[in-house]
Amino acid sequence: MNDIATIGMVVGIVQALVELIKFLVNKVVGNKQEKQIDNIQSKVETLFDQHNKYDLDGTPIWYVPRSWESTQAKIVELQQKMSSTQQEMAEVLSKTVEILDKMERRQEIYFKTHKE
């Protein structure tokens, strides 16, 4: 009977050690998993916060309409036209200044010759 009691104690100790090892492994791995889950939850909350912002019209800020590409192309086209128009205006102003300079020189010459 002594042998059966000894075997029973050994089996009980082994089971207790197995449970202790499971507990310790679960505690170490569990903390890692909890940290990973907390990290994932934090990232999901950040994404939610970013996607939950709206402009004054009620459109989500992160949303870019499909028509935005054509709108940008129109903006670029208008800017090119404006730039071209400004270049033409600068040329006209330059010619105007040249004409005024010539008129001023002619006027000076006229007054010098008709002073007498």
MODELLER restraints for C-alpha pairs under 7 A, 6 or more apart:
rsr = mdl.restraints
at = mdl.atoms
rsr.add(forms.Gaussian(group=physical.xy_distance, feature=features.Distance(at['CA:51:A'], at['CA:60:A']), mean=6.87, stdev=0.5))
rsr.add(forms.Gaussian(group=physical.xy_distance, feature=features.Distance(at['CA:51:A'], at['CA:62:A']), mean=6.29, stdev=0.5))
rsr.add(forms.Gaussian(group=physical.xy_distance, feature=features.Distance(at['CA:52:A'], at['CA:60:A']), mean=7.00, stdev=0.5))
rsr.add(forms.Gaussian(group=physical.xy_distance, feature=features.Distance(at['CA:53:A'], at['CA:60:A']), mean=5.79, stdev=0.5))
rsr.add(forms.Gaussian(group=physical.xy_distance, feature=features.Distance(at['CA:53:A'], at['CA:61:A']), mean=5.86, stdev=0.5))
rsr.add(forms.Gaussian(group=physical.xy_distance, feature=features.Distance(at['CA:54:A'], at['CA:60:A']), mean=4.19, stdev=0.5))
rsr.add(forms.Gaussian(group=physical.xy_distance, feature=features.Distance(at['CA:54:A'], at['CA:61:A']), mean=5.08, stdev=0.5))
rsr.add(forms.Gaussian(group=physical.xy_distance, feature=features.Distance(at['CA:55:A'], at['CA:61:A']), mean=5.85, stdev=0.5))
